[in-house]
Amino acid sequence: MRRASRDRLDDSLLTLLGDLPGLIRNLITAEVEAAKAWVKRNSKDAGIGGAWFVLALFFLFWAVPVILVFAIAGLSSWWPVWLSALAVFGLLVVIVLIFALLGILKVRKIVESKNPVEAVAEDIRIVRSAGHDES
């Protein structure tokens, strides 16, 4: 609810300074309410967007077996069905091994990297040892 603004030209400096805490409180309250509304609106949009992604993943989950059956059926026009299924299975195993190897290499890179906290601790040890050497 907005109050009608009044003419403040005749107010004294002390009156204006006395109104300052109330104005600041109103400003902070308005900013907090605006932040709450923004969080509410964006969290609702994020929830709906997340639901759409879950729905897309659901259909992708069922699309993978369909494409695999399609590949087996396509290969079975040249090979027996059992050989087609075995070839598709073998291809999937090779793909899984490649992705697992890439994942292992990335995790190994993370494990081997230097922790920033350890780097700071090492810098402190170097500075302390340099200070003791000069004494």
A tleap script that builds the chain and sets N, CA, C and O, in Angstrom:
source leaprc.protein.ff14SB
mol = sequence {
  NMET ARG ARG ALA SER ARG ASP ARG LEU ASP
  ASP SER LEU LEU THR LEU LEU GLY ASP LEU
  PRO GLY LEU ILE ARG ASN LEU ILE THR ALA
  GLU VAL GLU ALA ALA LYS ALA TRP VAL LYS
  ARG ASN SER LYS ASP ALA GLY ILE GLY GLY
  ALA TRP PHE VAL LEU ALA LEU PHE PHE LEU
  PHE TRP ALA VAL PRO VAL ILE LEU VAL PHE
  ALA ILE ALA GLY LEU SER SER TRP TRP PRO
  VAL TRP LEU SER ALA LEU ALA VAL PHE GLY
  LEU LEU VAL VAL ILE VAL LEU ILE PHE ALA
  LEU LEU GLY ILE LEU LYS VAL ARG LYS ILE
  VAL GLU SER LYS ASN PRO VAL GLU ALA VAL
  ALA GLU ASP ILE ARG ILE VAL ARG SER ALA
  GLY HIE ASP GLU CSER
}
set mol.1.N position { 0.845 -1.162 0.000 }
set mol.1.CA position { 0.000 0.000 0.000 }
set mol.1.C position { 0.893 1.228 0.000 }
set mol.1.O position { 1.785 1.345 0.841 }
set mol.2.N position { 0.672 2.124 -0.911 }
set mol.2.CA position { 1.520 3.292 -1.038 }
set mol.2.C position { 0.823 4.491 -0.437 }
set mol.2.O position { -0.348 4.754 -0.715 }
set mol.3.N position { 1.570 5.230 0.406 }
set mol.3.CA position { 1.006 6.431 1.010 }
set mol.3.C position { 1.149 7.592 0.044 }
set mol.3.O position { 2.063 7.629 -0.781 }
set mol.4.N position { 0.243 8.527 0.159 }
set mol.4.CA position { 0.335 9.722 -0.677 }
set mol.4.C position { 1.551 10.511 -0.233 }
set mol.4.O position { 1.762 10.727 0.960 }
set mol.5.N position { 2.353 10.943 -1.201 }
set mol.5.CA position { 3.553 11.705 -0.841 }
set mol.5.C position { 3.139 13.118 -0.458 }
set mol.5.O position { 2.196 13.688 -1.007 }
set mol.6.N position { 3.867 13.653 0.490 }
set mol.6.CA position { 3.548 15.009 0.940 }
set mol.6.C position { 4.714 15.911 0.614 }
set mol.6.O position { 5.819 15.446 0.336 }
set mol.7.N position { 4.461 17.191 0.650 }
set mol.7.CA position { 5.491 18.177 0.341 }
set mol.7.C position { 6.450 18.252 1.528 }
set mol.7.O position { 6.025 18.563 2.641 }
set mol.8.N position { 7.716 17.976 1.311 }
set mol.8.CA position { 8.712 17.946 2.376 }
set mol.8.C position { 9.604 19.180 2.348 }
set mol.8.O position { 10.614 19.232 3.049 }
set mol.9.N position { 9.237 20.170 1.546 }
set mol.9.CA position { 10.089 21.362 1.421 }
set mol.9.C position { 10.188 22.142 2.718 }
set mol.9.O position { 11.225 22.746 2.992 }
set mol.10.N position { 9.139 22.142 3.518 }
set mol.10.CA position { 9.139 22.939 4.741 }
set mol.10.C position { 9.662 22.181 5.952 }
set mol.10.O position { 9.782 22.767 7.028 }
set mol.11.N position { 9.978 20.892 5.811 }
set mol.11.CA position { 10.482 20.109 6.935 }
set mol.11.C position { 11.904 20.539 7.278 }
set mol.11.O position { 12.694 20.893 6.403 }
set mol.12.N position { 12.206 20.498 8.564 }
set mol.12.CA position { 13.553 20.878 9.004 }
set mol.12.C position { 14.507 19.713 8.779 }
set mol.12.O position { 14.092 18.586 8.508 }
set mol.13.N position { 15.782 20.012 8.896 }
set mol.13.CA position { 16.809 18.997 8.723 }
set mol.13.C position { 16.665 17.901 9.776 }
set mol.13.O position { 16.830 16.720 9.470 }
set mol.14.N position { 16.358 18.288 11.016 }
set mol.14.CA position { 16.197 17.292 12.069 }
set mol.14.C position { 15.003 16.381 11.811 }
set mol.14.O position { 15.057 15.187 12.104 }
set mol.15.N position { 13.930 16.937 11.266 }
set mol.15.CA position { 12.765 16.122 10.918 }
set mol.15.C position { 13.124 15.129 9.823 }
set mol.15.O position { 12.755 13.957 9.891 }
set mol.16.N position { 13.845 15.604 8.817 }
set mol.16.CA position { 14.247 14.715 7.723 }
set mol.16.C position { 15.187 13.622 8.226 }
set mol.16.O position { 15.063 12.462 7.832 }
set mol.17.N position { 16.131 13.993 9.101 }
set mol.17.CA position { 17.038 12.998 9.668 }
set mol.17.C position { 16.294 12.012 10.559 }
set mol.17.O position { 16.652 10.836 10.611 }
set mol.18.N position { 15.266 12.474 11.258 }
set mol.18.CA position { 14.460 11.598 12.104 }
set mol.18.C position { 13.680 10.580 11.283 }
set mol.18.O position { 13.442 9.463 11.744 }
set mol.19.N position { 13.278 10.957 10.063 }
set mol.19.CA position { 12.548 10.043 9.187 }
set mol.19.C position { 13.461 9.027 8.501 }
set mol.19.O position { 12.985 8.028 7.962 }
set mol.20.N position { 14.756 9.277 8.520 }
set mol.20.CA position { 15.706 8.436 7.799 }
set mol.20.C position { 15.683 6.968 8.245 }
set mol.20.O position { 15.659 6.097 7.376 }
set mol.21.N position { 15.688 6.640 9.548 }
set mol.21.CA position { 15.646 5.213 9.921 }
set mol.21.C position { 14.399 4.495 9.400 }
set mol.21.O position { 14.483 3.344 8.974 }
set mol.22.N position { 13.266 5.153 9.431 }
set mol.22.CA position { 12.040 4.538 8.915 }
set mol.22.C position { 12.113 4.316 7.411 }
set mol.22.O position { 11.657 3.290 6.906 }
set mol.23.N position { 12.682 5.270 6.705 }
set mol.23.CA position { 12.831 5.129 5.257 }
set mol.23.C position { 13.784 3.986 4.910 }
set mol.23.O position { 13.538 3.219 3.980 }
set mol.24.N position { 14.870 3.885 5.668 }
set mol.24.CA position { 15.829 2.806 5.413 }
set mol.24.C position { 15.179 1.456 5.716 }
set mol.24.O position { 15.357 0.495 4.968 }
set mol.25.N position { 14.419 1.387 6.824 }
set mol.25.CA position { 13.726 0.145 7.166 }
set mol.25.C position { 12.738 -0.232 6.065 }
set mol.25.O position { 12.653 -1.399 5.681 }
set mol.26.N position { 11.996 0.743 5.560 }
set mol.26.CA position { 11.039 0.464 4.480 }
set mol.26.C position { 11.751 -0.011 3.216 }
set mol.26.O position { 11.279 -0.911 2.522 }
set mol.27.N position { 12.904 0.616 2.927 }
set mol.27.CA position { 13.670 0.222 1.747 }
set mol.27.C position { 14.171 -1.215 1.888 }
set mol.27.O position { 14.065 -2.006 0.951 }
set mol.28.N position { 14.714 -1.550 3.052 }
set mol.28.CA position { 15.222 -2.904 3.272 }
set mol.28.C position { 14.087 -3.921 3.200 }
set mol.28.O position { 14.242 -4.988 2.606 }
set mol.29.N position { 12.950 -3.591 3.801 }
set mol.29.CA position { 11.790 -4.487 3.755 }
set mol.29.C position { 11.335 -4.708 2.312 }
set mol.29.O position { 11.030 -5.833 1.917 }
set mol.30.N position { 11.290 -3.631 1.533 }
set mol.30.CA position { 10.875 -3.753 0.133 }
set mol.30.C position { 11.864 -4.600 -0.658 }
set mol.30.O position { 11.459 -5.402 -1.499 }
set mol.31.N position { 13.157 -4.429 -0.395 }
set mol.31.CA position { 14.167 -5.222 -1.097 }
set mol.31.C position { 14.068 -6.697 -0.718 }
set mol.31.O position { 14.201 -7.565 -1.580 }
set mol.32.N position { 13.837 -6.988 0.553 }
set mol.32.CA position { 13.698 -8.382 0.993 }
set mol.32.C position { 12.462 -9.013 0.358 }
set mol.32.O position { 12.510 -10.162 -0.082 }
set mol.33.N position { 11.373 -8.284 0.307 }
set mol.33.CA position { 10.147 -8.810 -0.316 }
set mol.33.C position { 10.367 -9.051 -1.806 }
set mol.33.O position { 9.894 -10.049 -2.349 }
set mol.34.N position { 11.086 -8.139 -2.473 }
set mol.34.CA position { 11.381 -8.328 -3.898 }
set mol.34.C position { 12.266 -9.557 -4.101 }
set mol.34.O position { 12.070 -10.307 -5.058 }
set mol.35.N position { 13.241 -9.772 -3.211 }
set mol.35.CA position { 14.111 -10.944 -3.314 }
set mol.35.C position { 13.309 -12.228 -3.096 }
set mol.35.O position { 13.520 -13.218 -3.797 }
set mol.36.N position { 12.387 -12.213 -2.124 }
set mol.36.CA position { 11.551 -13.393 -1.885 }
set mol.36.C position { 10.702 -13.719 -3.109 }
set mol.36.O position { 10.577 -14.881 -3.496 }
set mol.37.N position { 10.121 -12.688 -3.715 }
set mol.37.CA position { 9.294 -12.905 -4.901 }
set mol.37.C position { 10.132 -13.452 -6.054 }
set mol.37.O position { 9.678 -14.317 -6.803 }
set mol.38.N position { 11.361 -12.941 -6.194 }
set mol.38.CA position { 12.250 -13.400 -7.262 }
set mol.38.C position { 12.618 -14.868 -7.044 }
set mol.38.O position { 12.595 -15.659 -7.987 }
set mol.39.N position { 12.957 -15.234 -5.809 }
set mol.39.CA position { 13.322 -16.618 -5.505 }
set mol.39.C position { 12.124 -17.540 -5.746 }
set mol.39.O position { 12.279 -18.623 -6.309 }
set mol.40.N position { 10.949 -17.118 -5.327 }
set mol.40.CA position { 9.747 -17.940 -5.511 }
set mol.40.C position { 9.467 -18.162 -6.993 }
set mol.40.O position { 9.192 -19.283 -7.421 }
set mol.41.N position { 9.539 -17.086 -7.772 }
set mol.41.CA position { 9.258 -17.187 -9.201 }
set mol.41.C position { 10.302 -18.068 -9.896 }
set mol.41.O position { 9.946 -18.934 -10.695 }
set mol.42.N position { 11.584 -17.852 -9.598 }
set mol.42.CA position { 12.631 -18.615 -10.267 }
set mol.42.C position { 12.668 -20.069 -9.819 }
set mol.42.O position { 12.966 -20.954 -10.621 }
set mol.43.N position { 12.368 -20.329 -8.544 }
set mol.43.CA position { 12.360 -21.730 -8.097 }
set mol.43.C position { 11.197 -22.483 -8.734 }
set mol.43.O position { 11.324 -23.668 -9.045 }
set mol.44.N position { 10.074 -21.814 -8.928 }
set mol.44.CA position { 8.951 -22.458 -9.612 }
set mol.44.C position { 9.332 -22.780 -11.058 }
set mol.44.O position { 9.065 -23.879 -11.544 }
set mol.45.N position { 9.963 -21.811 -11.750 }
set mol.45.CA position { 10.391 -22.047 -13.127 }
set mol.45.C position { 11.434 -23.152 -13.196 }
set mol.45.O position { 11.408 -23.974 -14.112 }
set mol.46.N position { 12.358 -23.180 -12.230 }
set mol.46.CA position { 13.384 -24.225 -12.216 }
set mol.46.C position { 12.752 -25.589 -11.969 }
set mol.46.O position { 13.169 -26.574 -12.578 }
set mol.47.N position { 11.769 -25.667 -11.104 }
set mol.47.CA position { 11.087 -26.933 -10.849 }
set mol.47.C position { 10.364 -27.447 -12.076 }
set mol.47.O position { 10.427 -28.635 -12.394 }
set mol.48.N position { 9.680 -26.554 -12.761 }
set mol.48.CA position { 8.968 -26.959 -13.979 }
set mol.48.C position { 9.965 -27.370 -15.054 }
set mol.48.O position { 9.753 -28.363 -15.750 }
set mol.49.N position { 11.056 -26.610 -15.195 }
set mol.49.CA position { 12.087 -26.972 -16.171 }
set mol.49.C position { 12.715 -28.311 -15.845 }
set mol.49.O position { 12.973 -29.111 -16.743 }
set mol.50.N position { 12.966 -28.565 -14.560 }
set mol.50.CA position { 13.515 -29.857 -14.149 }
set mol.50.C position { 12.572 -31.001 -14.467 }
set mol.50.O position { 13.007 -32.081 -14.866 }
set mol.51.N position { 11.277 -30.762 -14.289 }
set mol.51.CA position { 10.289 -31.798 -14.610 }
set mol.51.C position { 10.304 -32.115 -16.108 }
set mol.51.O position { 10.173 -33.273 -16.504 }
set mol.52.N position { 10.462 -31.083 -16.932 }
set mol.52.CA position { 10.535 -31.319 -18.384 }
set mol.52.C position { 11.781 -32.142 -18.731 }
set mol.52.O position { 11.729 -33.013 -19.600 }
set mol.53.N position { 12.907 -31.863 -18.048 }
set mol.53.CA position { 14.121 -32.643 -18.296 }
set mol.53.C position { 13.933 -34.099 -17.862 }
set mol.53.O position { 14.389 -35.011 -18.552 }
set mol.54.N position { 13.275 -34.322 -16.740 }
set mol.54.CA position { 13.021 -35.694 -16.285 }
set mol.54.C position { 12.145 -36.427 -17.291 }
set mol.54.O position { 12.375 -37.601 -17.583 }
set mol.55.N position { 11.150 -35.742 -17.817 }
set mol.55.CA position { 10.278 -36.351 -18.819 }
set mol.55.C position { 11.062 -36.686 -20.092 }
set mol.55.O position { 10.865 -37.745 -20.688 }
set mol.56.N position { 11.946 -35.781 -20.500 }
set mol.56.CA position { 12.777 -36.052 -21.680 }
set mol.56.C position { 13.691 -37.246 -21.437 }
set mol.56.O position { 13.868 -38.081 -22.323 }
set mol.57.N position { 14.273 -37.333 -20.240 }
set mol.57.CA position { 15.136 -38.474 -19.921 }
set mol.57.C position { 14.351 -39.783 -19.879 }
set mol.57.O position { 14.872 -40.835 -20.249 }
set mol.58.N position { 13.105 -39.718 -19.431 }
set mol.58.CA position { 12.258 -40.911 -19.410 }
set mol.58.C position { 12.095 -41.467 -20.828 }
set mol.58.O position { 12.248 -42.668 -21.050 }
set mol.59.N position { 11.785 -40.586 -21.784 }
set mol.59.CA position { 11.600 -41.043 -23.152 }
set mol.59.C position { 12.924 -41.452 -23.791 }
set mol.59.O position { 12.954 -42.363 -24.619 }
set mol.60.N position { 14.009 -40.794 -23.420 }
set mol.60.CA position { 15.314 -41.205 -23.928 }
set mol.60.C position { 15.670 -42.594 -23.409 }
set mol.60.O position { 16.255 -43.403 -24.130 }
set mol.61.N position { 15.312 -42.865 -22.149 }
set mol.61.CA position { 15.565 -44.174 -21.557 }
set mol.61.C position { 14.910 -45.275 -22.391 }
set mol.61.O position { 15.502 -46.337 -22.587 }
set mol.62.N position { 13.708 -45.035 -22.878 }
set mol.62.CA position { 13.020 -46.048 -23.676 }
set mol.62.C position { 13.418 -46.002 -25.139 }
set mol.62.O position { 13.178 -46.964 -25.869 }
set mol.63.N position { 14.017 -44.913 -25.583 }
set mol.63.CA position { 14.454 -44.825 -26.976 }
set mol.63.C position { 15.718 -45.636 -27.225 }
set mol.63.O position { 15.927 -46.134 -28.332 }
set mol.64.N position { 16.564 -45.775 -26.205 }
set mol.64.CA position { 17.813 -46.523 -26.380 }
set mol.64.C position { 17.544 -47.988 -26.734 }
set mol.64.O position { 18.136 -48.477 -27.697 }
set mol.65.N position { 16.688 -48.713 -26.015 }
set mol.65.CA position { 16.433 -50.098 -26.443 }
set mol.65.C position { 15.805 -50.186 -27.833 }
set mol.65.O position { 16.070 -51.134 -28.573 }
set mol.66.N position { 14.985 -49.214 -28.188 }
set mol.66.CA position { 14.346 -49.242 -29.507 }
set mol.66.C position { 15.404 -49.133 -30.599 }
set mol.66.O position { 15.351 -49.866 -31.586 }
set mol.67.N position { 16.367 -48.221 -30.432 }
set mol.67.CA position { 17.388 -48.067 -31.467 }
set mol.67.C position { 18.290 -49.297 -31.521 }
set mol.67.O position { 18.777 -49.669 -32.589 }
set mol.68.N position { 18.512 -49.929 -30.362 }
set mol.68.CA position { 19.322 -51.146 -30.361 }
set mol.68.C position { 18.600 -52.291 -31.076 }
set mol.68.O position { 19.221 -53.043 -31.828 }
set mol.69.N position { 17.313 -52.422 -30.847 }
set mol.69.CA position { 16.526 -53.440 -31.558 }
set mol.69.C position { 16.524 -53.137 -33.052 }
set mol.69.O position { 16.603 -54.049 -33.875 }
set mol.70.N position { 16.433 -51.864 -33.400 }
set mol.70.CA position { 16.482 -51.460 -34.809 }
set mol.70.C position { 17.816 -51.879 -35.433 }
set mol.70.O position { 17.851 -52.374 -36.559 }
set mol.71.N position { 18.917 -51.676 -34.691 }
set mol.71.CA position { 20.229 -52.062 -35.210 }
set mol.71.C position { 20.320 -53.579 -35.381 }
set mol.71.O position { 20.840 -54.068 -36.384 }
set mol.72.N position { 19.816 -54.309 -34.407 }
set mol.72.CA position { 19.833 -55.777 -34.507 }
set mol.72.C position { 18.991 -56.243 -35.691 }
set mol.72.O position { 19.403 -57.131 -36.436 }
set mol.73.N position { 17.808 -55.644 -35.866 }
set mol.73.CA position { 16.935 -56.032 -36.977 }
set mol.73.C position { 17.586 -55.687 -38.317 }
set mol.73.O position { 17.479 -56.445 -39.281 }
set mol.74.N position { 18.262 -54.529 -38.368 }
set mol.74.CA position { 18.925 -54.161 -39.617 }
set mol.74.C position { 20.061 -55.102 -39.957 }
set mol.74.O position { 20.205 -55.505 -41.111 }
set mol.75.N position { 20.867 -55.456 -38.975 }
set mol.75.CA position { 21.981 -56.377 -39.221 }
set mol.75.C position { 21.501 -57.793 -39.521 }
set mol.75.O position { 22.188 -58.559 -40.197 }
set mol.76.N position { 20.304 -58.139 -39.009 }
set mol.76.CA position { 19.815 -59.511 -39.217 }
set mol.76.C position { 19.405 -59.749 -40.666 }
set mol.76.O position { 19.131 -60.888 -41.045 }
set mol.77.N position { 19.357 -58.695 -41.483 }
set mol.77.CA position { 19.088 -58.945 -42.899 }
set mol.77.C position { 20.324 -59.511 -43.598 }
set mol.77.O position { 20.195 -60.112 -44.664 }
set mol.78.N position { 21.514 -59.336 -43.028 }
set mol.78.CA position { 22.741 -59.906 -43.601 }
set mol.78.C position { 23.247 -61.078 -42.781 }
set mol.78.O position { 23.801 -62.027 -43.337 }
set mol.79.N position { 23.069 -61.029 -41.478 }
set mol.79.CA position { 23.578 -62.058 -40.572 }
set mol.79.C position { 22.410 -62.731 -39.861 }
set mol.79.O position { 21.283 -62.236 -39.896 }
set mol.80.N position { 22.683 -63.853 -39.220 }
set mol.80.CA position { 21.634 -64.454 -38.381 }
set mol.80.C position { 21.323 -63.516 -37.197 }
set mol.80.O position { 22.153 -62.690 -36.817 }
set mol.81.N position { 20.137 -63.654 -36.632 }
set mol.81.CA position { 19.698 -62.761 -35.555 }
set mol.81.C position { 20.643 -62.860 -34.359 }
set mol.81.O position { 20.983 -61.842 -33.755 }
set mol.82.N position { 21.071 -64.077 -34.012 }
set mol.82.CA position { 21.961 -64.219 -32.853 }
set mol.82.C position { 23.281 -63.502 -33.075 }
set mol.82.O position { 23.822 -62.917 -32.137 }
set mol.83.N position { 23.820 -63.529 -34.303 }
set mol.83.CA position { 25.078 -62.852 -34.594 }
set mol.83.C position { 24.885 -61.340 -34.593 }
set mol.83.O position { 25.767 -60.600 -34.155 }
set mol.84.N position { 23.749 -60.885 -35.075 }
set mol.84.CA position { 23.447 -59.448 -35.053 }
set mol.84.C position { 23.372 -58.943 -33.616 }
set mol.84.O position { 23.935 -57.899 -33.289 }
set mol.85.N position { 22.675 -59.685 -32.763 }
set mol.85.CA position { 22.561 -59.298 -31.348 }
set mol.85.C position { 23.927 -59.312 -30.681 }
set mol.85.O position { 24.238 -58.431 -29.880 }
set mol.86.N position { 24.745 -60.309 -31.008 }
set mol.86.CA position { 26.087 -60.401 -30.434 }
set mol.86.C position { 26.963 -59.240 -30.901 }
set mol.86.O position { 27.744 -58.706 -30.114 }
set mol.87.N position { 26.847 -58.845 -32.161 }
set mol.87.CA position { 27.634 -57.727 -32.688 }
set mol.87.C position { 27.224 -56.410 -32.011 }
set mol.87.O position { 28.082 -55.601 -31.658 }
set mol.88.N position { 25.935 -56.200 -31.835 }
set mol.88.CA position { 25.471 -54.975 -31.158 }
set mol.88.C position { 25.925 -54.981 -29.708 }
set mol.88.O position { 26.345 -53.948 -29.185 }
set mol.89.N position { 25.846 -56.141 -29.049 }
set mol.89.CA position { 26.319 -56.248 -27.672 }
set mol.89.C position { 27.821 -55.956 -27.589 }
set mol.89.O position { 28.265 -55.233 -26.697 }
set mol.90.N position { 28.591 -56.509 -28.503 }
set mol.90.CA position { 30.033 -56.260 -28.520 }
set mol.90.C position { 30.357 -54.790 -28.726 }
set mol.90.O position { 31.268 -54.260 -28.091 }
set mol.91.N position { 29.618 -54.128 -29.608 }
set mol.91.CA position { 29.820 -52.702 -29.830 }
set mol.91.C position { 29.508 -51.907 -28.559 }
set mol.91.O position { 30.231 -50.973 -28.213 }
set mol.92.N position { 28.444 -52.278 -27.878 }
set mol.92.CA position { 28.100 -51.601 -26.625 }
set mol.92.C position { 29.174 -51.806 -25.563 }
set mol.92.O position { 29.489 -50.877 -24.819 }
set mol.93.N position { 29.734 -52.992 -25.482 }
set mol.93.CA position { 30.795 -53.251 -24.502 }
set mol.93.C position { 32.024 -52.397 -24.820 }
set mol.93.O position { 32.641 -51.842 -23.911 }
set mol.94.N position { 32.382 -52.288 -26.099 }
set mol.94.CA position { 33.515 -51.442 -26.491 }
set mol.94.C position { 33.246 -49.980 -26.118 }
set mol.94.O position { 34.139 -49.300 -25.613 }
set mol.95.N position { 32.034 -49.496 -26.360 }
set mol.95.CA position { 31.685 -48.111 -26.018 }
set mol.95.C position { 31.767 -47.906 -24.502 }
set mol.95.O position { 32.287 -46.891 -24.038 }
set mol.96.N position { 31.253 -48.874 -23.731 }
set mol.96.CA position { 31.318 -48.773 -22.266 }
set mol.96.C position { 32.767 -48.733 -21.799 }
set mol.96.O position { 33.108 -47.941 -20.921 }
set mol.97.N position { 33.619 -49.570 -22.370 }
set mol.97.CA position { 35.034 -49.588 -21.982 }
set mol.97.C position { 35.721 -48.258 -22.302 }
set mol.97.O position { 36.512 -47.758 -21.503 }
set mol.98.N position { 35.424 -47.698 -23.453 }
set mol.98.CA position { 36.024 -46.404 -23.822 }
set mol.98.C position { 35.601 -45.320 -22.840 }
set mol.98.O position { 36.437 -44.558 -22.356 }
set mol.99.N position { 34.297 -45.248 -22.543 }
set mol.99.CA position { 33.817 -44.214 -21.602 }
set mol.99.C position { 34.360 -44.443 -20.193 }
set mol.99.O position { 34.681 -43.483 -19.493 }
set mol.100.N position { 34.466 -45.709 -19.770 }
set mol.100.CA position { 35.025 -46.002 -18.450 }
set mol.100.C position { 36.489 -45.590 -18.391 }
set mol.100.O position { 36.935 -45.038 -17.385 }
set mol.101.N position { 37.246 -45.852 -19.461 }
set mol.101.CA position { 38.649 -45.449 -19.498 }
set mol.101.C position { 38.778 -43.934 -19.436 }
set mol.101.O position { 39.629 -43.411 -18.715 }
set mol.102.N position { 37.944 -43.229 -20.184 }
set mol.102.CA position { 37.973 -41.760 -20.128 }
set mol.102.C position { 37.637 -41.256 -18.725 }
set mol.102.O position { 38.250 -40.304 -18.242 }
set mol.103.N position { 36.661 -41.897 -18.071 }
set mol.103.CA position { 36.304 -41.512 -16.710 }
set mol.103.C position { 37.437 -41.772 -15.734 }
set mol.103.O position { 37.713 -40.947 -14.864 }
set mol.104.N position { 38.093 -42.916 -15.875 }
set mol.104.CA position { 39.219 -43.242 -14.989 }
set mol.104.C position { 40.349 -42.241 -15.174 }
set mol.104.O position { 40.946 -41.793 -14.195 }
set mol.105.N position { 40.644 -41.889 -16.409 }
set mol.105.CA position { 41.710 -40.914 -16.661 }
set mol.105.C position { 41.379 -39.552 -16.053 }
set mol.105.O position { 42.260 -38.882 -15.516 }
set mol.106.N position { 40.130 -39.147 -16.133 }
set mol.106.CA position { 39.737 -37.857 -15.575 }
set mol.106.C position { 39.801 -37.875 -14.054 }
set mol.106.O position { 40.259 -36.910 -13.442 }
set mol.107.N position { 39.343 -38.969 -13.434 }
set mol.107.CA position { 39.396 -39.074 -11.975 }
set mol.107.C position { 40.846 -39.134 -11.503 }
set mol.107.O position { 41.187 -38.532 -10.485 }
set mol.108.N position { 41.688 -39.842 -12.217 }
set mol.108.CA position { 43.107 -39.919 -11.859 }
set mol.108.C position { 43.746 -38.525 -11.930 }
set mol.108.O position { 44.587 -38.179 -11.100 }
set mol.109.N position { 43.345 -37.743 -12.913 }
set mol.109.CA position { 43.865 -36.377 -13.039 }
set mol.109.C position { 43.441 -35.530 -11.838 }
set mol.109.O position { 44.217 -34.707 -11.352 }
set mol.110.N position { 42.221 -35.732 -11.364 }
set mol.110.CA position { 41.740 -34.987 -10.191 }
set mol.110.C position { 42.514 -35.416 -8.951 }
set mol.110.O position { 42.922 -34.572 -8.152 }
set mol.111.N position { 42.720 -36.719 -8.783 }
set mol.111.CA position { 43.411 -37.226 -7.602 }
set mol.111.C position { 44.856 -36.738 -7.571 }
set mol.111.O position { 45.386 -36.426 -6.504 }
set mol.112.N position { 45.487 -36.672 -8.730 }
set mol.112.CA position { 46.884 -36.257 -8.792 }
set mol.112.C position { 47.068 -34.747 -8.674 }
set mol.112.O position { 48.176 -34.285 -8.400 }
set mol.113.N position { 46.007 -33.971 -8.877 }
set mol.113.CA position { 46.148 -32.519 -8.796 }
set mol.113.C position { 46.368 -32.097 -7.344 }
set mol.113.O position { 45.963 -32.782 -6.405 }
set mol.114.N position { 47.019 -30.957 -7.197 }
set mol.114.CA position { 47.370 -30.482 -5.865 }
set mol.114.C position { 46.181 -29.739 -5.270 }
set mol.114.O position { 45.585 -28.876 -5.916 }
set mol.115.N position { 45.852 -30.081 -4.051 }
set mol.115.CA position { 44.782 -29.420 -3.311 }
set mol.115.C position { 45.229 -27.989 -2.983 }
set mol.115.O position { 46.350 -27.811 -2.506 }
set mol.116.N position { 44.403 -26.967 -3.220 }
set mol.116.CA position { 44.802 -25.590 -2.919 }
set mol.116.C position { 45.175 -25.384 -1.452 }
set mol.116.O position { 46.066 -24.592 -1.146 }
set mol.117.N position { 44.500 -26.088 -0.544 }
set mol.117.CA position { 44.816 -25.955 0.878 }
set mol.117.C position { 46.216 -26.497 1.143 }
set mol.117.O position { 46.983 -25.911 1.907 }
set mol.118.N position { 46.541 -27.612 0.512 }
set mol.118.CA position { 47.889 -28.160 0.665 }
set mol.118.C position { 48.935 -27.224 0.081 }
set mol.118.O position { 50.026 -27.094 0.635 }
set mol.119.N position { 48.618 -26.572 -1.028 }
set mol.119.CA position { 49.548 -25.632 -1.641 }
set mol.119.C position { 49.807 -24.443 -0.715 }
set mol.119.O position { 50.945 -23.990 -0.596 }
set mol.120.N position { 48.768 -23.939 -0.065 }
set mol.120.CA position { 48.933 -22.829 0.869 }
set mol.120.C position { 49.755 -23.278 2.066 }
set mol.120.O position { 50.632 -22.548 2.527 }
set mol.121.N position { 49.479 -24.471 2.571 }
set mol.121.CA position { 50.246 -24.990 3.712 }
set mol.121.C position { 51.716 -25.145 3.330 }
set mol.121.O position { 52.596 -24.844 4.137 }
set mol.122.N position { 51.991 -25.607 2.124 }
set mol.122.CA position { 53.378 -25.739 1.666 }
set mol.122.C position { 54.040 -24.372 1.550 }
set mol.122.O position { 55.204 -24.218 1.917 }
set mol.123.N position { 53.309 -23.374 1.042 }
set mol.123.CA position { 53.855 -22.019 0.959 }
set mol.123.C position { 54.192 -21.486 2.343 }
set mol.123.O position { 55.225 -20.843 2.530 }
set mol.124.N position { 53.323 -21.750 3.311 }
set mol.124.CA position { 53.588 -21.289 4.691 }
set mol.124.C position { 54.830 -21.977 5.240 }
set mol.124.O position { 55.649 -21.332 5.895 }
set mol.125.N position { 54.989 -23.296 4.982 }
set mol.125.CA position { 56.183 -24.009 5.436 }
set mol.125.C position { 57.441 -23.423 4.804 }
set mol.125.O position { 58.464 -23.280 5.474 }
set mol.126.N position { 57.370 -23.082 3.513 }
set mol.126.CA position { 58.530 -22.504 2.824 }
set mol.126.C position { 58.892 -21.158 3.429 }
set mol.126.O position { 60.067 -20.879 3.668 }
set mol.127.N position { 57.885 -20.320 3.680 }
set mol.127.CA position { 58.139 -19.000 4.257 }
set mol.127.C position { 58.719 -19.148 5.661 }
set mol.127.O position { 59.651 -18.426 6.016 }
set mol.128.N position { 58.194 -20.060 6.459 }
set mol.128.CA position { 58.705 -20.262 7.811 }
set mol.128.C position { 60.146 -20.769 7.791 }
set mol.128.O position { 60.986 -20.315 8.567 }
set mol.129.N position { 60.419 -21.719 6.888 }
set mol.129.CA position { 61.780 -22.237 6.829 }
set mol.129.C position { 62.751 -21.188 6.318 }
set mol.129.O position { 63.908 -21.166 6.738 }
set mol.130.N position { 62.306 -20.313 5.416 }
set mol.130.CA position { 63.165 -19.228 4.930 }
set mol.130.C position { 63.435 -18.242 6.054 }
set mol.130.O position { 64.534 -17.694 6.141 }
set mol.131.N position { 62.451 -18.006 6.917 }
set mol.131.CA position { 62.628 -17.099 8.042 }
set mol.131.C position { 63.594 -17.656 9.064 }
set mol.131.O position { 64.344 -16.900 9.680 }
set mol.132.N position { 63.590 -18.975 9.259 }
set mol.132.CA position { 64.508 -19.593 10.226 }
set mol.132.C position { 65.933 -19.650 9.681 }
set mol.132.O position { 66.893 -19.595 10.450 }
set mol.133.N position { 66.076 -19.759 8.352 }
set mol.133.CA position { 67.399 -19.822 7.759 }
set mol.133.C position { 68.126 -18.484 7.883 }
set mol.133.O position { 69.348 -18.460 8.029 }
set mol.134.N position { 67.393 -17.375 7.827 }
set mol.134.CA position { 68.011 -16.046 7.895 }
set mol.134.C position { 68.466 -15.683 9.298 }
set mol.134.O position { 69.327 -14.818 9.458 }
set mol.135.N position { 67.903 -16.330 10.324 }
set mol.135.CA position { 68.226 -15.975 11.704 }
set mol.135.C position { 69.615 -16.360 12.080 }
set mol.135.O position { 70.036 -16.126 13.213 }
savepdb mol mol.pdb
quit
